[in-house]
Amino acid sequence: MIYPLLRFSLKLLSYIPFRVMYILSDGMYYLLYYVVRYRRKVVRQNLVGSFPGKAPKEIRRIEKNFYRFFMDMIFESCKLATISPKEIRRRMAFKNVEAVNAWVKQGKSVAVYLGHYGNWEWVSSMPLWLDKRMWGAQIYRKLRNKNIDRLMLHIRERMGAVCVDMHKTARCITEWIGSGKICVIGFIADQSPRKRESRHFLPFLHHKTPVLTGTEKIVKHYGFEAFYLDVKRVRRGHYEAEFVPLHENPSSLPDFELTALYFQRLEQTILRQPELYLWTHKRFKHGEVLGG
């Protein structure tokens, strides 16, 4: 009974017009930031450690802008329950699509690196822009609450992408490749590894940061092409996402070099509009702030 009620409630919420939705978002921002103070300590710690050269006033500005955007993103994600393909294409535009489609037409699969930046939930509309011969998928971390997880799967798969539990990634990809599918798979690759899995570290936002390298291993093992998705927020409720090749021959790179290229690109994106990154995430809990 819980899941049908959640789905019905989400659907009702999704029918709220964007203009009204953003008025609600503004109100919820004040509640979340000033009253609930949701993860304020984590966000402030992340920002101060990531931007040591910025004055406290600038840190507070980024912090407040982040919470405003965070509420916008939550409401925008709810719209996925009913938004039409035409409307989501108008609001989430993908650029340099022809570069990915060129590989698909040659029978080559593609891995798309992205981060918890901008509205990553709307990136699930990527299949609407790609060659119909490809098999679209996105790797995700399963949520503990089964009803919420089921609800998120429903909205994430509405635009044609299949969601795959990160623990089943290798098995699913092996099956798809074995059956002749040409895959375009999105990897949110900035997840924080568990402490026991923190084996490789990279400089990222002024931190020595443990990183996951599974995406790189998949790219090399299956001979995928590798792209980075550079997301920009054009204005409220409108985004652009550009496919940027990470390397012309990723399989030729030394170990961990592809992962390093991804984090360099992601850092450049964050520095451009820092308020659009997920600062509530304890991304640096197993790392350390770099000196200098």
C-alpha positions in Angstrom: 0.0 0.0 0.0 2.9 2.4 0.7 4.3 2.4 -2.9 1.0 3.1 -4.7 0.4 6.0 -2.3 3.9 7.4 -2.8 3.5 7.1 -6.6 0.2 8.8 -6.6 1.5 11.6 -4.4 4.5 12.1 -6.6 2.3 12.2 -9.7 0.1 14.9 -8.1 3.2 16.9 -7.2 4.5 16.6 -10.7 1.5 18.3 -12.2 2.3 21.6 -10.4 3.3 24.2 -13.1 6.9 25.1 -13.1 6.2 28.7 -12.2 4.3 27.7 -9.0 6.8 25.0 -8.3 9.7 27.5 -8.1 7.7 29.7 -5.7 7.3 26.6 -3.5 11.0 25.9 -3.9 11.9 29.4 -2.7 9.8 28.9 0.4 11.3 25.5 1.1 14.8 26.9 0.8 14.3 29.2 3.8 12.8 26.3 5.8 15.7 23.9 4.9 18.5 26.5 5.3 17.4 28.6 8.3 15.1 26.3 10.3 16.0 22.7 9.6 19.6 23.6 8.8 19.9 20.4 6.8 23.6 19.3 6.7 24.8 22.9 7.1 27.9 21.7 8.9 28.8 19.2 6.1 28.2 21.7 3.4 30.3 24.4 5.1 33.1 22.0 5.8 33.2 20.8 2.2 33.1 24.4 0.8 35.9 25.7 3.1 38.1 22.7 2.3 37.5 22.9 -1.5 37.9 26.7 -1.8 40.6 27.7 0.7 41.3 31.0 -1.1 37.7 32.2 -0.9 36.6 34.7 1.8 33.9 33.6 4.3 31.4 36.0 2.6 31.9 34.2 -0.7 31.6 30.8 0.9 28.3 31.8 2.4 27.1 33.1 -0.9 27.9 29.7 -2.6 26.4 27.9 0.3 23.0 29.8 0.1 22.9 29.4 -3.7 23.6 25.7 -3.4 20.6 25.3 -1.0 18.4 27.3 -3.4 19.4 25.1 -6.3 19.1 21.9 -4.2 15.4 22.6 -3.6 14.9 23.4 -7.3 16.5 20.1 -8.2 14.3 18.1 -5.9 11.1 19.7 -7.3 12.4 19.4 -10.9 13.1 15.7 -10.3 9.5 15.2 -9.2 8.4 16.5 -12.6 10.0 13.4 -14.2 6.9 11.5 -13.1 4.7 13.1 -15.8 6.8 15.4 -17.9 6.6 14.8 -21.7 9.5 13.8 -23.9 9.0 17.0 -25.8 9.1 19.2 -22.7 12.2 17.5 -21.2 14.0 17.8 -24.5 13.3 21.6 -24.4 14.6 21.9 -20.9 17.5 19.4 -20.9 19.4 19.9 -24.2 22.3 17.7 -25.2 25.1 19.0 -27.4 27.7 17.2 -29.6 25.3 14.2 -29.7 26.6 13.4 -33.2 29.9 12.4 -31.7 28.3 9.7 -29.6 25.9 8.6 -32.4 28.9 8.3 -34.8 30.4 5.6 -32.5 27.0 3.9 -32.2 26.6 3.7 -35.9 30.0 2.0 -36.1 28.8 -0.6 -33.5 30.9 0.8 -30.7 29.5 1.1 -27.1 30.1 4.3 -25.1 30.6 5.1 -21.4 29.4 8.5 -20.3 31.1 9.9 -17.1 29.1 12.4 -15.1 28.9 13.6 -11.5 26.4 14.7 -8.9 26.2 18.1 -10.6 23.3 20.1 -12.1 20.1 18.0 -12.4 21.7 14.6 -12.9 18.2 13.1 -12.7 17.2 14.8 -15.9 20.2 13.2 -17.6 18.0 10.1 -17.7 16.4 11.7 -20.8 19.6 11.1 -22.8 18.1 8.3 -24.9 15.7 10.8 -26.5 18.7 12.3 -28.2 20.7 9.2 -29.2 20.6 6.8 -32.1 17.7 4.3 -31.6 20.0 1.4 -32.3 21.7 1.9 -28.9 20.8 0.3 -25.6 20.6 3.1 -23.0 21.4 2.4 -19.3 22.5 4.2 -16.2 24.3 2.8 -13.2 22.9 3.7 -9.8 23.4 2.9 -6.1 20.4 1.1 -4.7 18.5 2.9 -2.0 17.9 1.3 1.4 14.2 2.1 1.4 12.6 -0.3 -1.1 9.6 1.9 -1.8 11.7 5.0 -2.5 14.1 2.9 -4.6 11.2 1.5 -6.6 9.8 5.0 -7.1 13.1 6.4 -8.3 13.5 3.6 -10.8 10.1 4.4 -12.2 10.9 8.0 -12.9 14.5 7.4 -14.0 13.3 4.8 -16.7 10.4 6.8 -18.2 12.6 8.2 -21.0 14.0 4.9 -22.1 17.1 4.3 -20.0 17.4 1.1 -18.0 18.7 1.4 -14.4 21.3 -1.1 -13.2 22.3 -1.7 -9.6 26.0 -0.8 -9.4 26.7 -4.3 -7.9 25.3 -6.0 -11.0 27.1 -3.8 -13.5 29.6 -6.2 -14.9 27.1 -9.1 -15.2 24.6 -6.9 -17.0 27.1 -5.4 -19.4 28.5 -8.8 -20.2 25.0 -10.1 -21.1 24.3 -7.0 -23.2 27.5 -7.2 -25.1 27.2 -10.9 -25.5 23.7 -10.5 -27.1 25.1 -7.9 -29.6 23.6 -4.8 -27.9 25.4 -1.4 -28.6 25.4 0.3 -25.2 25.5 3.9 -24.1 25.8 3.8 -20.3 25.9 6.7 -17.9 28.2 6.4 -14.8 27.9 8.9 -11.9 31.5 8.2 -11.1 32.1 10.6 -8.2 30.7 8.3 -5.5 32.7 8.1 -2.4 34.2 4.6 -1.9 33.9 2.8 1.4 36.9 3.1 3.6 38.0 -0.5 2.9 37.7 0.1 -0.8 39.7 3.4 -0.8 42.8 2.2 -2.7 43.4 4.9 -5.2 43.6 8.7 -4.4 43.5 11.7 -6.7 43.7 15.5 -6.1 40.2 16.8 -6.4 38.9 20.2 -5.2 42.0 20.7 -3.0 41.6 17.3 -1.3 43.5 14.1 -1.6 40.4 12.1 -2.5 39.7 8.3 -2.7 38.0 7.5 -6.0 36.2 4.6 -7.6 38.0 3.1 -10.7 35.4 0.6 -11.8 34.2 2.7 -14.7 37.7 2.8 -16.1 38.0 -0.9 -15.8 34.8 -1.5 -17.7 35.8 1.0 -20.4 39.1 -0.9 -21.0 37.8 -4.4 -20.6 35.0 -4.0 -23.1 36.7 -1.5 -25.4 34.1 1.3 -24.8 34.6 4.9 -26.0 34.7 7.4 -23.1 32.9 10.7 -22.9 32.4 13.3 -20.1 29.1 15.0 -19.8 29.7 18.7 -19.2 26.5 20.1 -17.7 25.6 23.8 -17.5 22.5 25.5 -16.0 21.4 28.0 -18.6 18.7 29.4 -16.4 16.2 28.1 -13.9 14.7 24.9 -15.2 16.9 24.8 -18.3 20.2 22.9 -18.8 22.7 22.1 -21.5 24.8 18.9 -21.4 27.7 18.5 -23.8 29.4 15.2 -24.7 33.1 15.8 -24.4 35.5 13.0 -25.5 37.8 12.1 -22.6 40.5 10.5 -24.8 40.8 9.3 -28.4 41.9 5.9 -27.3 41.1 5.3 -23.6 42.2 1.6 -23.7 45.8 2.8 -24.4 46.0 4.9 -21.2 48.0 3.8 -18.2 46.0 2.6 -15.2 43.9 5.3 -13.5 44.7 8.0 -16.1 41.2 7.9 -17.5 39.8 8.3 -14.0 42.1 11.3 -13.5 41.0 12.9 -16.7 37.4 12.6 -15.6 38.0 14.2 -12.2 39.9 17.0 -13.8 37.0 17.7 -16.1 34.5 17.5 -13.2 36.5 19.9 -11.2 36.6 22.5 -14.0 32.8 22.2 -14.3 32.3 22.7 -10.6 34.6 25.7 -10.5 32.5 27.3 -13.2 29.2 27.1 -11.2 30.1 25.7 -7.7 26.6 26.0 -6.3 25.4 23.2 -8.7 27.5 20.4 -7.0 26.1 18.1 -4.3 27.8 19.6 -1.3 25.6 17.7 1.2 27.4 14.5 0.2 30.3 13.5 2.5 32.6 13.2 -0.5 35.8 13.8 1.4 35.2 11.8 4.5 38.0 9.4 3.8 40.3 11.9 2.2 42.3 14.9 3.5 42.7 18.6 2.7 45.8 19.3 0.6 48.2 22.0 1.9 49.5 24.9 -0.1 
